[in-house]
Amino acid sequence: MTDAERQAARWARSGAGPPLLTIDGHLDLAMNALLWNRDITLEVDALRAFERAAGEVGPGRGCNTVTIPELRRAGIGLSLATVLARTGGAPTPALPRYASAEIAYGMAQGQLAYYRMLERQGHVRLVRTRAMLEDHWEAWRGWHADGAPAGAEPPHGVVLLMEGADSVPSPEYLASWFDDGLRVLGMTHYMDSTYAYGTGTDGGLKPPAMELLVAMAERGMVLDVTHLADQSFWEALDLWQGPLLASHQNARALVPGERQFDDAQLRAIIERGGVIGAALDAWMLHPGWVRGQTRPDVIGLGAVVDQLTHVCDLAGNTRHVAIGSDLDGGFGTEQTPVDLDTIADLQKLPALLRQRGFEEDDVRAVMHGNWLRFLSAALPA
């Protein structure tokens, strides 16, 4: 069976037909492989069966949603995929807190090495420049020509995003990370970090942050403001004049809690030309969600459309919203909308958007156009 025939069979099994080409603004692919011990080159069902047979229990185990084959079935040609290793935050079995920035650096470099191995094997392509992005996207468009897969499957595109900068031991290390392909950087994750305060706490930027932002600006990098505590967020925007985005960020007006941004923060991102990726973690979609207690069936993908619509209402247009699913970001289907079984179910969003009055061009903007426009302008030539 050829690649094209294999993909056509996948789409036939889904019953949904060819998907709309999609870009996901936040996926923890390497974290899942190295920290969760997952072979993401497997089919989703095979990976679930492996974890269940191994007796692995706990949140996310045996109910993952993302693998490389499933990304292809989902029509997701490109993602902002992370390296993540932190020295702050509460440690969990799946996401340790490392004892030093040097250890975090080594762990994040290991995740980079995994992407490079996948690239050698033809599963992914590390996209570093605007020209590479254009070539990669044209390959995916050609593969979907006339609504059917054509030719060999292109690899999944990866724009490298660092979630939390603890694995940059000092700003001097940023040059080597940039040479490695890092293009988007978020300064913090949960709690505080080397450079800023993040989710679960409050405070401003730390002294090394100014030098880090200068080093990022010198290299034309992108700042991801996701996870910044409120004070750190506003201080970062005062200092940063370059391109910025929120890779996986929802609205506090719809779901109270400091993990979400308030409308003033969302407007500030919009005014700076940024794009905001809607996240699918259920506790960011449903007010009062309690991990491990609230049933997934209280919420559907319509809540994601609520988030997208809210940002569009703030902006007065559809140019600043996209998908930043964060699927398998430490959780599985026990903590996603009930009508999502795998990441391929993101393809239910276009119909939901049309039902809300989104025109076809607006639907395409949400699914891929806004990320594509932003990255085309932000990546180095």
Secondary structure, 3 states (H helix, E strand, C coil): CCHHHHHHHHHHHHCCCCCCCEEEEEECHHHHHHHCCCCCCCCHHHHHHHHHHCCCCCCCCCCCCCCHHHHHHCCEEEEEEEECCECCCCCECCECECCCHHHHHHHHHHHHHHHHHHHHCCCEEECCCHHHHHHHHHHHHHHCHHHCCCCCCCCEEEEEEEECHHHCCCHHHHHHHHHCCEEEEECCCECECCCCEEECCCCCCCCHHHHHHHHHHHCCCEEECCCECHHHHHHHHHHCCCCEEECCCCECCCCCCCCCECHHHHHHHHHCCCCEEECCCHHHCCCCCCCCCCCHHHCCCHHHHHHHHHHHHHHCCCCCEEECCCCCCCCCHHHCCCCCCCHHHHHHHHHHHHHCCCCHHHHHHHHHHHHHHHHHHHCCC
